[in-house]
Amino acid sequence: MIRLALPTLLAAVALSVTPALATQLVLQSKQPYWIVGDRDDDLSRLCSLGRFNQRIDNQYVARFGGEHGEAVLGIAKGTGLNLYDPNHASKPKEDYFFLGDGTSECQVFVGGRPKKKLTPPGASKSVPVNTGPAEAAKPAPPPAPAPKPDTGASPQ
């Protein structure tokens, strides 16, 4: 009976020593995930190679639950918070959003850069990032009246 209890006890102790990691939800939106910023090809490549990643996978997350572009992205800051960056590719004023971190398909989206037109994944045409309500088309002003021809005769 002691022999059976000992492995169980050791397994319980090993599990209790493992630190519990909590996920902190930083952002939740019904928008598609790619609105967070531009996809950076160079950082995405570094991420796929294990050279630009989250220190703790999904410690901070952004959850996007819209009809299109549903995903949970891990977050790291350019200041170094939760960021593994041995090549020093980060910038302090940027935020990094990771999709598929730890895989060869890793994509890094960058927040904090000037907005550009983004192309949603799978789309071939760029769409503006900050699309607001369309302005109503203003009617063209009426044409100026044409000058009357001068006939040279004076009115009587």
Beta strands, then each sheet from edge to edge (+ up, - down):
strand 1: 24-29
strand 2: 38-39
strand 3: 53-54
strand 4: 60-64
strand 5: 71-77
strand 6: 83-84
strand 7: 95-99
strand 8: 107-111
sheet 1: 1+ 4+ 5- 7+ 8- 2+
sheet 2: 3+ 6-
end
